[in-house]
Amino acid sequence: MTRREDLEQLSSKELHDRAVKRAERHLDIKFLWNLMKLVPAAEAGAGQEDEADYDVLHWSGQVADTFRDDDGKLSDALRPVYLDYLEQHPDA
């Protein structure tokens, strides 16, 4: 199996946790910043418009949502981002 196929077997929560922990461990601010910018759009795409609106107005909500996993909808929406990041960084 390829690295991508192995990663695709993981849940969205597991992908989130691995990607964020890897970024924290390596101080990958660029990834975390890009992830934070994607949060409102991912929330809107996941049907969480109220949360997306809040995060656009309150940056602290974006920061919190970047580092913690939600009920799964946000992680599911960001799944391709986590997969790409983890595939590029096999040390995670």
DSSP file (Angstrom, degrees, kcal/mol; ACC not computed):
  #  RESIDUE AA STRUCTURE BP1 BP2  ACC     N-H-->O    O-->H-N    N-H-->O    O-->H-N    TCO  KAPPA ALPHA  PHI   PSI    X-CA   Y-CA   Z-CA
    1    1 A M              0   0    0      0, 0.0     2,-0.1     0, 0.0     0, 0.0   0.000 360.0 360.0 360.0 147.2    0.0    0.0    0.0
    2    2 A T     >  -     0   0    0      1,-0.1     4,-2.2     4,-0.0     5,-0.2  -0.395 360.0-106.8 -81.1 165.1    1.1    3.6   -0.6
    3    3 A R  H  > S+     0   0    0      1,-0.2     4,-2.5     2,-0.2     5,-0.2   0.902 121.5  53.3 -57.3 -42.8    1.4    6.2    2.1
    4    4 A R  H  > S+     0   0    0      1,-0.2     4,-2.5     2,-0.2    -1,-0.2   0.918 107.7  49.7 -61.6 -44.5   -1.7    7.9    0.8
    5    5 A E  H  > S+     0   0    0      1,-0.2     4,-0.7     2,-0.2    -1,-0.2   0.891 110.7  50.5 -63.6 -38.8   -3.7    4.6    0.9
    6    6 A D  H >< S+     0   0    0     -4,-2.2     3,-0.9     1,-0.2     4,-0.3   0.926 111.8  47.7 -62.3 -44.5   -2.6    4.0    4.5
    7    7 A L  H >< S+     0   0    0     -4,-2.5     3,-1.8     1,-0.2    -2,-0.2   0.880 103.6  60.8 -65.1 -38.3   -3.6    7.6    5.5
    8    8 A E  H 3< S+     0   0    0     -4,-2.5    -1,-0.2     1,-0.3    -2,-0.2   0.687  94.4  65.2 -65.4 -16.7   -7.0    7.3    3.8
    9    9 A Q  T << S+     0   0    0     -3,-0.9    -1,-0.3    -4,-0.7    -2,-0.2   0.675  88.1  89.3 -76.4 -17.3   -7.8    4.4    6.2
   10   10 A L  S <  S-     0   0    0     -3,-1.8     2,-0.1    -4,-0.3    -3,-0.0  -0.435  85.2-108.0 -80.8 153.9   -7.6    6.8    9.2
   11   11 A S     >  -     0   0    0     -2,-0.1     4,-2.3     1,-0.1     5,-0.2  -0.337  30.7-109.7 -72.0 162.0  -10.6    8.7   10.5
   12   12 A S  H  > S+     0   0    0      1,-0.2     4,-2.7     2,-0.2     5,-0.2   0.872 120.6  54.5 -61.2 -37.2  -10.8   12.4    9.9
   13   13 A K  H  > S+     0   0    0      2,-0.2     4,-2.8     1,-0.2    -1,-0.2   0.921 107.9  48.5 -63.1 -44.0  -10.2   13.0   13.6
   14   14 A E  H  > S+     0   0    0      2,-0.2     4,-2.5     1,-0.2    -2,-0.2   0.900 111.9  49.5 -63.2 -40.2   -7.0   10.9   13.5
   15   15 A L  H  X S+     0   0    0     -4,-2.3     4,-2.8     2,-0.2     5,-0.3   0.933 111.5  49.2 -63.2 -45.7   -5.8   12.8   10.4
   16   16 A H  H  X S+     0   0    0     -4,-2.7     4,-2.8     1,-0.2     5,-0.3   0.953 112.5  47.6 -55.6 -52.2   -6.5   16.1   12.2
   17   17 A D  H  X S+     0   0    0     -4,-2.8     4,-2.3     1,-0.2     5,-0.2   0.910 114.4  45.6 -60.1 -44.9   -4.7   15.0   15.3
   18   18 A R  H  X S+     0   0    0     -4,-2.5     4,-2.3     2,-0.2    -1,-0.2   0.924 115.1  46.6 -64.7 -45.2   -1.7   13.8   13.4
   19   19 A A  H  X S+     0   0    0     -4,-2.8     4,-2.4    -5,-0.2    -2,-0.2   0.938 115.8  44.0 -65.1 -47.0   -1.4   16.8   11.1
   20   20 A V  H  X S+     0   0    0     -4,-2.8     4,-2.6    -5,-0.3     5,-0.2   0.911 114.6  49.3 -67.1 -41.7   -1.8   19.4   13.9
   21   21 A K  H  X S+     0   0    0     -4,-2.3     4,-2.7    -5,-0.3    -1,-0.2   0.901 111.9  49.3 -63.8 -39.6    0.6   17.5   16.3
   22   22 A R  H  X S+     0   0    0     -4,-2.3     4,-2.1    -5,-0.2    -2,-0.2   0.927 112.1  48.1 -64.3 -44.1    3.2   17.3   13.5
   23   23 A A  H  <>S+     0   0    0     -4,-2.4     5,-2.9     2,-0.2     4,-0.3   0.896 113.8  47.0 -64.2 -40.7    2.8   21.0   12.7
   24   24 A E  H ><5S+     0   0    0     -4,-2.6     3,-1.1     3,-0.2    -2,-0.2   0.936 111.7  50.6 -64.8 -45.9    3.2   21.9   16.4
   25   25 A R  H 3<5S+     0   0    0     -4,-2.7    -2,-0.2     1,-0.3    -1,-0.2   0.856 119.7  36.0 -61.3 -36.9    6.2   19.6   16.9
   26   26 A H  T 3<5S-     0   0    0     -4,-2.1    -1,-0.3    -5,-0.2    -2,-0.2   0.288 107.9-121.5-101.3   9.4    8.0   21.1   13.9
   27   27 A L  T < 5 +     0   0    0     -3,-1.1     2,-2.0    -4,-0.3     3,-0.2   0.902  43.9 175.1  50.4  46.3    6.7   24.6   14.4
   28   28 A D     >< +     0   0    0     -5,-2.9     4,-2.0     1,-0.2    -1,-0.2  -0.551   7.3 165.8 -84.3  76.8    5.1   24.6   10.9
   29   29 A I  H  >  +     0   0    0     -2,-2.0     4,-3.0     1,-0.2     5,-0.2   0.840  69.2  61.5 -63.7 -35.3    3.5   28.0   11.3
   30   30 A K  H  > S+     0   0    0     -3,-0.2     4,-2.4     2,-0.2    -1,-0.2   0.935 107.2  43.8 -59.8 -47.0    2.8   28.1    7.5
   31   31 A F  H  > S+     0   0    0      2,-0.2     4,-2.8     1,-0.2    -2,-0.2   0.943 115.6  47.6 -63.1 -46.9    0.6   25.0    7.6
   32   32 A L  H  X S+     0   0    0     -4,-2.0     4,-2.5     1,-0.2    -2,-0.2   0.895 112.4  49.7 -63.1 -39.7   -1.2   26.1   10.8
   33   33 A W  H  X S+     0   0    0     -4,-3.0     4,-2.0     2,-0.2    -1,-0.2   0.934 113.0  46.2 -63.9 -46.5   -1.8   29.6    9.4
   34   34 A N  H  X S+     0   0    0     -4,-2.4     4,-1.3    -5,-0.2    -2,-0.2   0.897 112.7  50.8 -63.2 -40.3   -3.2   28.2    6.1
   35   35 A L  H  X S+     0   0    0     -4,-2.8     4,-1.0     1,-0.2     3,-0.4   0.922 108.6  51.6 -62.4 -43.5   -5.3   25.8    8.0
   36   36 A M  H  < S+     0   0    0     -4,-2.5     3,-0.5     1,-0.2    -1,-0.2   0.884 107.5  52.6 -61.8 -38.2   -6.7   28.6   10.2
   37   37 A K  H  < S+     0   0    0     -4,-2.0     4,-0.4     1,-0.2    -1,-0.2   0.799 108.8  51.5 -67.6 -26.9   -7.6   30.6    7.1
   38   38 A L  H  X S+     0   0    0     -4,-1.3     4,-2.6    -3,-0.4     5,-0.3   0.679  86.8  86.9 -81.9 -18.5   -9.5   27.6    5.7
   39   39 A V  H  X S+     0   0    0     -4,-1.0     4,-2.7    -3,-0.5     5,-0.2   0.898  86.8  47.5 -54.5 -51.9  -11.6   27.0    8.8
   40   40 A P  H  > S+     0   0    0      0, 0.0     4,-2.4     0, 0.0    -1,-0.2   0.915 115.2  45.7 -60.0 -41.7  -14.5   29.4    8.1
   41   41 A A  H  > S+     0   0    0     -4,-0.4     4,-2.5     2,-0.2    -2,-0.2   0.898 113.3  50.1 -66.7 -39.0  -14.9   28.1    4.5
   42   42 A A  H  X S+     0   0    0     -4,-2.6     4,-1.4     2,-0.2    -1,-0.2   0.897 110.5  50.2 -65.7 -39.6  -14.7   24.5    5.7
   43   43 A E  H  <>S+     0   0    0     -4,-2.7     5,-3.1    -5,-0.3     3,-0.2   0.929 111.3  48.1 -63.3 -44.4  -17.4   25.2    8.4
   44   44 A A  H ><5S+     0   0    0     -4,-2.4     3,-1.5     1,-0.2     5,-0.2   0.915 111.2  50.8 -62.1 -42.2  -19.6   26.8    5.8
   45   45 A G  H 3<5S+     0   0    0     -4,-2.5    -1,-0.2     1,-0.3    -2,-0.2   0.769 107.6  54.1 -65.3 -25.8  -19.1   23.8    3.5
   46   46 A A  T 3<5S-     0   0    0     -4,-1.4    -1,-0.3    -3,-0.2    -2,-0.2   0.323 124.5-103.0 -90.7   7.2  -20.0   21.5    6.3
   47   47 A G  T < 5S+     0   0    0     -3,-1.5     2,-0.5    -4,-0.1     3,-0.2   0.667  87.7 123.0  82.7  16.4  -23.3   23.3    6.9
   48   48 A Q     >< +     0   0    0     -5,-3.1     4,-2.2     1,-0.2     5,-0.2  -0.482  22.3 152.8-107.3  60.2  -22.1   25.2   10.0
   49   49 A E  H  >  +     0   0    0     -2,-0.5     4,-2.7     1,-0.2     5,-0.2   0.856  68.8  54.9 -61.5 -38.5  -22.8   28.7    8.7
   50   50 A D  H  > S+     0   0    0     -3,-0.2     4,-2.2     1,-0.2    -1,-0.2   0.918 110.7  45.8 -62.6 -42.8  -23.3   30.2   12.2
   51   51 A E  H  > S+     0   0    0      2,-0.2     4,-2.6     1,-0.2    -1,-0.2   0.891 111.9  52.0 -66.7 -38.8  -19.9   29.0   13.3
   52   52 A A  H  X S+     0   0    0     -4,-2.2     4,-2.0     2,-0.2    -2,-0.2   0.927 110.0  48.6 -62.8 -44.7  -18.3   30.2   10.1
   53   53 A D  H  X S+     0   0    0     -4,-2.7     4,-1.6     1,-0.2    -2,-0.2   0.917 112.0  49.5 -60.6 -43.8  -19.8   33.7   10.5
   54   54 A Y  H  X S+     0   0    0     -4,-2.2     4,-2.2     1,-0.2     7,-0.2   0.929 110.4  50.1 -60.9 -46.0  -18.6   33.8   14.1
   55   55 A D  H  < S+     0   0    0     -4,-2.6     7,-0.4     1,-0.2    -1,-0.2   0.838 106.3  54.9 -65.8 -32.6  -15.1   32.8   13.1
   56   56 A V  H  < S+     0   0    0     -4,-2.0    -1,-0.2     1,-0.2    -2,-0.2   0.882 116.5  38.3 -65.5 -36.6  -14.9   35.4   10.4
   57   57 A L  H  < S+     0   0    0     -4,-1.6     2,-0.5     1,-0.2    -2,-0.2   0.736 122.2  42.8 -85.5 -24.2  -15.8   38.1   13.0
   58   58 A H    >X  -     0   0    0     -4,-2.2     3,-1.6    -5,-0.2     4,-0.9  -0.899  62.2-166.3-129.8 101.5  -13.7   36.6   15.9
   59   59 A W  H 3> S+     0   0    0     -2,-0.5     4,-2.2     1,-0.3     5,-0.2   0.771  86.2  69.6 -59.8 -25.6  -10.3   35.3   15.0
   60   60 A S  H 3> S+     0   0    0      1,-0.2     4,-2.4     2,-0.2    -1,-0.3   0.846  95.3  55.1 -63.2 -31.1  -10.0   33.5   18.4
   61   61 A G  H <> S+     0   0    0     -3,-1.6     4,-2.5    -7,-0.2    -1,-0.2   0.884 106.4  50.6 -66.6 -38.3  -12.7   31.1   17.1
   62   62 A Q  H  X S+     0   0    0     -4,-0.9     4,-1.7    -7,-0.4    -2,-0.2   0.915 110.7  49.0 -64.6 -42.6  -10.6   30.3   14.1
   63   63 A V  H  X S+     0   0    0     -4,-2.2     4,-1.4     2,-0.2    -2,-0.2   0.942 112.7  47.2 -62.3 -47.6   -7.6   29.6   16.3
   64   64 A A  H  X S+     0   0    0     -4,-2.4     4,-1.9     1,-0.2     3,-0.3   0.919 112.1  49.7 -61.3 -44.2   -9.5   27.4   18.6
   65   65 A D  H  < S+     0   0    0     -4,-2.5    -1,-0.2     1,-0.2    -2,-0.2   0.782 105.8  58.4 -67.6 -26.3  -11.1   25.5   15.7
   66   66 A T  H  < S+     0   0    0     -4,-1.7    -1,-0.2    -3,-0.2    -2,-0.2   0.887 114.6  34.7 -67.9 -39.0   -7.7   25.0   14.1
   67   67 A F  H  < S+     0   0    0     -4,-1.4     2,-0.4    -3,-0.3    -2,-0.2   0.700 113.3  57.7 -94.6 -21.3   -6.3   23.2   17.1
   68   68 A R  S  < S-     0   0    0     -4,-1.9     2,-0.3    -5,-0.2   -52,-0.0  -0.851  78.3-123.5-113.7 150.3   -9.2   21.2   18.5
   69   69 A D        -     0   0    0     -2,-0.4    -3,-0.1     1,-0.1     2,-0.1  -0.617  25.8-155.0 -85.2 147.4  -11.3   18.7   16.7
   70   70 A D        -     0   0    0     -2,-0.3    -1,-0.1    -5,-0.1   -57,-0.0   0.003  50.8 -56.8-100.8-150.7  -15.1   19.3   16.5
   71   71 A D  S    S-     0   0    0      1,-0.1    -2,-0.0    -2,-0.1     0, 0.0   0.396  87.7 -90.8 -75.9   5.4  -17.9   16.9   16.1
   72   72 A G  S  > S+     0   0    0    -60,-0.1     4,-2.6   -59,-0.0     5,-0.2   0.015 109.2  95.5 112.5 -27.3  -16.3   15.6   12.9
   73   73 A K  H  > S+     0   0    0      2,-0.2     4,-2.1     1,-0.2     5,-0.1   0.919  89.2  44.6 -64.8 -42.9  -17.9   17.8   10.3
   74   74 A L  H  > S+     0   0    0      2,-0.2     4,-1.9     1,-0.2    -1,-0.2   0.934 114.9  48.2 -67.2 -45.1  -15.0   20.3   10.3
   75   75 A S  H  > S+     0   0    0      1,-0.2     4,-0.5     2,-0.2    -2,-0.2   0.884 110.7  52.0 -62.1 -38.1  -12.4   17.5   10.2
   76   76 A D  H >< S+     0   0    0     -4,-2.6     3,-0.7     1,-0.2    -1,-0.2   0.908 109.6  49.2 -63.4 -40.7  -14.3   15.8    7.4
   77   77 A A  H 3< S+     0   0    0     -4,-2.1    -2,-0.2     1,-0.2    -1,-0.2   0.835 116.5  42.2 -67.5 -31.9  -14.3   19.1    5.4
   78   78 A L  H >X S+     0   0    0     -4,-1.9     4,-2.0     1,-0.2     3,-0.9   0.394  82.8 108.3 -94.6   2.4  -10.6   19.6    6.0
   79   79 A R  H <X S+     0   0    0     -3,-0.7     4,-2.8    -4,-0.5     5,-0.2   0.863  75.6  52.8 -49.1 -47.0   -9.7   15.9    5.3
   80   80 A P  H 3> S+     0   0    0      0, 0.0     4,-2.3     0, 0.0    -1,-0.3   0.862 108.4  51.8 -61.1 -33.2   -8.1   16.6    1.9
   81   81 A V  H <> S+     0   0    0     -3,-0.9     4,-2.3     2,-0.2    -2,-0.2   0.934 111.8  45.7 -66.9 -46.1   -5.8   19.2    3.5
   82   82 A Y  H  X S+     0   0    0     -4,-2.0     4,-2.8     2,-0.2     5,-0.3   0.922 112.5  51.3 -62.5 -44.5   -4.7   16.8    6.3
   83   83 A L  H  X S+     0   0    0     -4,-2.8     4,-2.3    -5,-0.2    -2,-0.2   0.935 111.5  46.6 -59.6 -47.6   -4.1   14.0    3.8
   84   84 A D  H  X S+     0   0    0     -4,-2.3     4,-1.8    -5,-0.2    -1,-0.2   0.923 114.3  47.9 -60.7 -44.8   -2.0   16.2    1.5
   85   85 A Y  H  X S+     0   0    0     -4,-2.3     4,-1.1     1,-0.2    -2,-0.2   0.945 114.2  45.0 -63.4 -48.8    0.0   17.5    4.5
   86   86 A L  H  < S+     0   0    0     -4,-2.8     6,-0.3     1,-0.2    -1,-0.2   0.841 110.5  54.6 -67.2 -32.8    0.7   14.1    6.0
   87   87 A E  H  < S+     0   0    0     -4,-2.3    -1,-0.2    -5,-0.3    -2,-0.2   0.872 109.4  48.1 -66.6 -35.4    1.6   12.6    2.7
   88   88 A Q  H  < S+     0   0    0     -4,-1.8    -1,-0.2     1,-0.2    -2,-0.2   0.696 115.6  46.8 -76.0 -19.6    4.2   15.3    2.2
   89   89 A H    ><  +     0   0    0     -4,-1.1     3,-1.8    -5,-0.1    -1,-0.2  -0.731  63.5 176.4-126.6  81.8    5.6   14.8    5.7
   90   90 A P  T 3  S+     0   0    0      0, 0.0    -1,-0.1     0, 0.0    -4,-0.1   0.572  71.0  77.0 -66.4  -7.9    6.0   11.0    6.3
   91   91 A D  T 3         0   0    0      1,-0.2    -5,-0.1   -69,-0.0    -2,-0.0   0.528 360.0 360.0 -78.4  -3.5    7.6   11.6    9.7
   92   92 A A    <         0   0    0     -3,-1.8    -1,-0.2    -6,-0.3   -70,-0.1   0.483 360.0 360.0 -78.6 360.0    4.1   12.3   11.1
